[in-house]
Amino acid sequence: MKITVVGTGYVGLVTGTCFADVGIDVTCVDIDKEKIKNLKKGIIPIYEPGLEEMVQRNIEKGRLHFSTQLKDTLEDTEVIFSAVGTPPDEDGSADLQYVLNVAREVGQHMNNYLILVTKSTVPVGTANKVKKALQEELDKRDVNIDFDVASNPEFLKEGAAVQDFLKPDRIVIGTESDKAKEIMEKLYKPFTLNGHPVIFMDIPSAEVTKYAANAMLATKISFMNDIANFCEIVNADVNSVRKGIGSDSRIGNKFIYPGTGYGGSCFPKDVKAIIRTANENNYNLRVLQSVEDVNEDQKTILFRKLMDHYNGDIKGKKIAMWGLSFKPKTDDMREAPALNLIDKITEAGATIKAYDPVAMDEAKRRVGDKIEYAKDQYDALLDADALLLVTEWMDFRYPNFNAIKRLMKEPPILDGRNIYDRLEMKKYGFYYTGIGIANEK
Ligand SMILES: NC(=O)c1ccc[n+]([C@@H]2O[C@H](COP(=O)([O-])OP(=O)(O)OC[C@H]3O[C@@H](n4cnc5c(N)ncnc54)[C@H](O)[C@@H]3O)[C@@H](O)[C@H]2O)c1
C-alpha cells in the first residue's frame, strides 16, 4: 500500500513514520524545502522521543521518502493524509488556508481514485469545504475522477507522540463512503491488533470529537487551577484535594494537576476555535469561555506571586527560570506560559536567566536576547533573586537544594508545577510557594 502525508510537523512526521514502520510505502511532503532536505538525511526538525531513530530506520529500509512536490507522489497513492497546520486566525477561528491549499493541489494533479483524509484539527464543516475545493479543481480540468474525503483527527501527545500513534486509545474516522471505510480499516489494522478500537462515525461528529476532547482536557486543567486558587485563599492544600477527588473513578487522577495554565499548539487554539464555531452557529459555549478566562489569568500567576513577594517592585532583580517549553519532553513553545512570564517580568524591569533541557534553541528563536541563556540549570541560579519552576522536566525534580541555596542571592522558590515538598523547602530555609498551597506567612 502506498500513502502520502502532507505536512511534516509533529503530527505529519509521526503519522508518516509510524505507517512506514509497519511496512507501508510512505512519502511525506512539506513546502518547507529546508525541512525536507534535512529529513532526507534523517535529521528531524523537532524534538520527539524515539522519532529520529525511527525515521532513519525507515529511510534505510526504503519505506519512508520525503518530497516538496505533492503532485509527484499522487500516482497509485490510495490515501493522502493532510496534516498541515491550522493556526488561529485573528478572530480565534481556525485558519483553513493550508488545508484548502492541499485539497486544491490534489484536485489539480490526481489521476486515480484516492481518499483525502484530514488529520489536522479543523472546525465542523471543513470536510465539505475540502471536498468542494478538490472537486472545483477537477471540474476546471474537465475530468471525472472518483474520490472520497474523510476526517481522522489525531489525538497524539507531543513528548509521547510515537507511542500514542502506535498504541492509540482509539482511532476516530469520519466517512460517508463504504469504500473509504474499508481502506481506512485495513490501513489502521496494525495499530488495532491489541484491541484499540477504530470508531467510525459521520464526518461532522468526527470533526467535533477532536475539539470536544481537547476542550474537555482544557476544562479539567482550568477547573483544577480555579480550585487551586481557592484552596490558597482558604488555607487548604490542593495536592491533598487532588488526591481526594482523583481517587473517585468517575473523576480519575489524570489531568487534574494545577499549574501555570495550559499552553502548546492545541488547547489554546482549539478552545478558541470551538467557541468561535459555536458563536457562528448562534450558540454560546459558556463553560469553555470560562475555561479560557481562567487560563489567561493562570499564565501569569507566577508573575503575580513574584510581585507579591517583592512588594510590587522587581526592578533590577535577577530571576532564574527553569523550563521554557509548554510541557516536558518537547521543545514546543507555542503558547507556552513561559512566554507570558518572560514578557511580564522583563516589562517590570527584572532580568531572566533561563534553562531548559531541550527548548533553548526554540527560545532563542522566539525571544532572542530578551533573556539570558544558562549553560545548565545551576548556572541559571547564580546571584538570582528568585527561582521560577515553569516546566516540570525530570531534570528539575530532585535538584541539589544545598547548591541552589548557595548559588542564589535570595531564596524564594516559586513552583509553578507543585513538584517540591513545602515542608522540605522550609527545612532548607527557602521561601516556597506553589499553586494552590497556602503561602508561608
Ligand atoms: N502538535 C500536536 O500535538 C497535535 C496533536 C493533534 C492534532 N494536531 C493538529 O494537527 C495539525 C498539524 O499540527 P502540527 O503541530 O503537526 O503542525 P506544524 O505546524 O508542526 O506542521 C505543519 C507543517 O505543514 C507544512 N505545510 C503547510 N502547508 C503545506 C502545504 N500546502 N503542503 C505541504 N506542507 C505544508 C508546514 O510547512 C509545516 O511543516 C494541526 O491542525 C494541529 O492542530 C496537532
The ligand as a Gaussian input file, in Angstrom:
#p B3LYP/6-31G(d) Opt

LIG

0 1
 N        1.045000      19.125000      17.668000
 C        0.186000      18.317000      18.247000
 O        0.432000      17.797000      19.336000
 C       -1.114000      17.978000      17.580000
 C       -1.882000      16.913000      18.069000
 C       -3.076000      16.598000      17.424000
 C       -3.504000      17.357000      16.345000
 N       -2.763000      18.421000      15.918000
 C       -3.236000      19.166000      14.741000
 O       -2.542000      18.691000      13.595000
 C       -2.272000      19.761000      12.687000
 C       -0.782000      19.872000      12.439000
 O       -0.165000      20.187000      13.670000
 P        1.433000      20.198000      13.845000
 O        1.713000      20.563000      15.246000
 O        1.978000      18.940000      13.279000
 O        1.785000      21.427000      12.855000
 P        3.197000      22.012000      12.428000
 O        2.995000      23.474000      12.315000
 O        4.266000      21.469000      13.331000
 O        3.438000      21.393000      10.963000
 C        2.690000      21.708000       9.839000
 C        3.550000      21.510000       8.602000
 O        2.747000      21.650000       7.422000
 C        3.546000      22.239000       6.406000
 N        2.674000      22.758000       5.338000
 C        1.844000      23.812000       5.342000
 N        1.210000      23.941000       4.154000
 C        1.634000      22.931000       3.374000
 C        1.347000      22.506000       2.037000
 N        0.463000      23.153000       1.273000
 N        1.975000      21.420000       1.565000
 C        2.870000      20.766000       2.328000
 N        3.182000      21.104000       3.603000
 C        2.573000      22.174000       4.118000
 C        4.344000      23.281000       7.155000
 O        5.499000      23.674000       6.430000
 C        4.685000      22.527000       8.458000
 O        5.920000      21.838000       8.343000
 C       -2.908000      20.995000      13.305000
 O       -4.205000      21.134000      12.812000
 C       -2.961000      20.658000      14.784000
 O       -3.980000      21.337000      15.442000
 C       -1.563000      18.733000      16.493000

